[in-house]
Amino acid sequence: MNRTKLHESIINNSQMTFARSGGNGGQNVNKVNTKVHLVLPVTAIDGLTDAEMIRFRTKLATIINKEDCLFIDVDDECYQERNREISLSRLEARIVRALIVPKKRIKTKPTLASKERKLKLKKIRSEIKKNRGKII
C-alpha cells in the first residue's frame, strides 16, 4: 500500500456535498450548510494492490453502495471546513484499517500450574457447597 498515493487519490477524487446539520452551532444550525456528505468512487482509489483491493471491498462492503461508491457523513463541528478535514481523515483511516491483516492466533495448552490452580479452586468450591447441607 502506498499511503501518499492513497491520500492524494482520496483528495482528488472525492466529491463533497453540504447540508444543514443539527447539533452544535447555535443560531447558525438553521442557516449554514456545515454537514459534509463525502462520496468516493471505489474505482478511483489508487495505491492499493489487487489483493488489498479485494480485502478492502470485503471489509467495507457495508458502506459501499450499488454505484460502487463509499459514503461518509460528518456533522461533528460547527464549521464546514473542519468537517471537510474530518471526513477526509476518517475515510482514509477507515480504508487503512480495513487493509490490516490480523495476526494468526497460536493455540497454546494450559500449563501444569494453571491446571493445579483450577483443580484447587474446584475443590474449595465443592467444600463450600457440601457444607451448605442440613446439619444432622
Order of alpha helices (4+ residues) and beta strands (2+ residues): alpha-beta-beta-alpha-beta-alpha-alpha
